[in-house]
Amino acid sequence: MSDCLFCKIVAKEIPADIVYENARALAFRDINPQAPTHVLVIPRAHHADGAALAAADDGLADDVLKAAHAVAVQEGVAEGGYRIVFNTGAGAGQTVFHVHAHVLGGRGLTWPPG
């Protein structure tokens, strides 16, 4: 989508601190980190939210989760524990409507969040 911030990052029209990429996903540091490690993992293809990603039914959700784990390993938080969060819809705090997983780690993450 031409007006989507994350699509513009995928197209390299907007700079981002990219930490991981493969054929179907891209990961970059959040500009407002909520933990020492806070990386966003997005599919290269535009899907508005987690529900749309699940409905794509082509293995893309699996690829995004695999990329999120690869980021956690690369960032050194996999062994100590990390959180993967998908906010779906404005009521859940989603502000950019291109599905994205937040990979959070590097400190204790209490439950419930917030």
N, C-alpha and C positions, 0 to 999 in steps of 0.2 A: 504494500500500500504506500502510495507516494507521500502521505502525510504522517506516517507512523514513525515515531522517534527511533524505535528499535530496528525497523526495516532500514532506516537511514544508517544506523550503525552497522548493520549487516552489509550494506552496500558501500561502506567506508566513506560515506558522505559526511558523517559526523564522527569526530574522533572519540575513542574510548580506550581505556587501559585493558586491552584484550589479553587474557591469560591462558585461553585454551580455545581451540577451534578444530572442528572436523568437518566432514562433508555435509552434515545435517544440523550441527549445533555450533553455537558461539558463546563464549563466556567472557565476561568483563567485570571489573570491580565496580561496585555500587558507589555512586558519587556521594551518598549520605550513609556511610556504613554504620550498622547497628551492632557490630561485633568486630573483633580484630580481623577476622576473615569474613568478608561479606561480598560474595560474587554472584552475579546474575547469570543464569544459563538460559539461553533462548534457542528455539528452533530457528533455522534460517528462513523457513517458510512462515508466513504470517498466519497465526491462529489467534483469535481475540483473547481466549482465556483457557483455563484448564479443561472446561467442559468441551470446548471446540477441539482442543488437542486430543482428548480422549475419543471424540467422535471421528477424528481423522482416520482412525483404525488402519494405520499403515505401518505401525511399529515406531512411529515418531516419538510417542511418549516414552517408550523404552529407551530410545536413543538419547533423549534429553536426560533421563535419569542416569544412564550410563555416563554421560558427559558430566553430570553433577558429581558423581562418585569420583571420576577421574580428576576433577578439580579439587575435591577434598583430599585426595591422595597427594596431588601435586602441591597443594598448599600446606600439607603437613598436619591436617586436622582429622584425618580418617581414623587413626587409631584411638585418639582421645574422645572422639564423638563429634558429630556435627548434625545440623538440622537442615532439612530441605523443606522449603515452604512455597506453596503455590497459593497466592491470593486470587480468588476467582470472584470478580464482581466488585463494584464500588463499595458495597456494604462490608466487604471483607478487607478493604484497604487497597484494592488494585487501582493504580493511578495511570498506568500505561497499559493500553489494551492490546498488547502483543504478549501472549503467554510467556511467563518467565518464572524460573525457579530461583529462589534465594538460597544460596548455600552459606550457612552461618556456622562459625566455629571459632575456636581460639580462646574461649572463656566458658565458664559454666553457663548453661542455658536452662533456666528454670521453667517449670510448667505449672500453670498455664502461662503462656507468654503475655507480655504487655503490661 
